[in-house]
Amino acid sequence: MHSTLIVARMAPASAENVAELFGAFDRTDMPARMGTRRRQLFAYRGLYFHLQDFDENDGAGRIEDARTDPRFTAISQDLKPYIEAYDPATWRSPADAMARRFYEWGA
């Protein structure tokens, strides 16, 4: 399984709105189209963490392919009032907000 972790900023009061947007999005066929097996959203002191697990190691490639789907574009726009880039000066795409894994252990 492949995972990505997006880090951004979010006001704690926005968590319910963000969860509702992703709930509606995840009830479509978009997660299957992107190969998403699980999505988890976390908030901590004004930070937003979006952990997404994929069936295969090409999750980023499948997301890139899905970016042209109107539903993907719509959720990206709908999230803008709630989620802002961790570092707006360097953000150009979601790839600029992805944490880099530097250690992994599994049983």
N, C-alpha and C positions, 0 to 999 in steps of 0.2 A: 504494500500500500504506500502511496505517496501522499505527503501532506504539505500544505502551504499555510503560512501564518501571516496575515496582514495586520499591521499595527497602524493605528490612526488616533485621532482625538475625537472624543464624543462627550457631550455633557451628560452626566449621570441620569438626568431626567428624560433623556431621549431613548433610553434602552427599550422601553415598551414599544415606541413607534418603530424602531429599527427591527425589533423582533416580529412585529406585525407585518412589515414589508417583506421580510425574508420568509415568514410563514406562508404568505400568499404566493411568493415566487417559488418556494419549494413544493407547493401543491401542483405545480405545472410539470411538464416533461423536461424542463430546463436542467434540473440536477442530473437526470439520466443522460441528457445530451452532452453535458460537461463531464460525465463520469464521476460525479460526486456521490460518495457513499455516506458521508456524514458532514454536517456543518455544526460548529459550535461557536457561539458568540460570547465574549467575556468583556466585562468592564472593570477597570481598576483606576481609581483616582484620576478621572478625566481621560483615561486611555481606553481604546477600543481594540480588541483582539478578535480576529476572525480566523478561526482554525477550520480548514477544509481538508477532508480526506478523500482520496481518489482511488479507484480500482487499480489504476495503472500508473506508471511513472511519467505519463505524458499529460498530467492534469493541466499544466500551464498551456500546452499546445491546444488542448480541447477548449479551454476557456478562451483562448485567443480566437479560435474558430467561431465560438458562440457570441463573441462581442458584437457581431453585426446583427444579431437577432433583436427585433424591436423590444422584446421583453427584457433582455439584458440592458439595453440602452435605457429603458424606462426605469428599472430599479436603480441604475446608477444615478439617474436624475432625481428620483424620489429620495435617495439617501443623502443628497447634497445638503439639505437643511440640518441634518443630524450628524454627519460624519465629515471631518475635515482632515486634510493631510497632516501627518505628523510633522513634516517639514515642508511647508508650501513652496519654499524656494527651490527645492530639488525634485518635487513631484511632477512627473510627466505621465505616468501610467501606473496601474496597480502593481506592476513589477517593482516600482520604486518604493513601495510600502511593505514589501515582503521581507520578513525576518530571515536571516541566514542561519540554518541549523549548523551548529558546530560540535554537537555530541549527540549520540543516540545509543540507547541500550535496549535490548529486547530479550525476553525469556525464551 
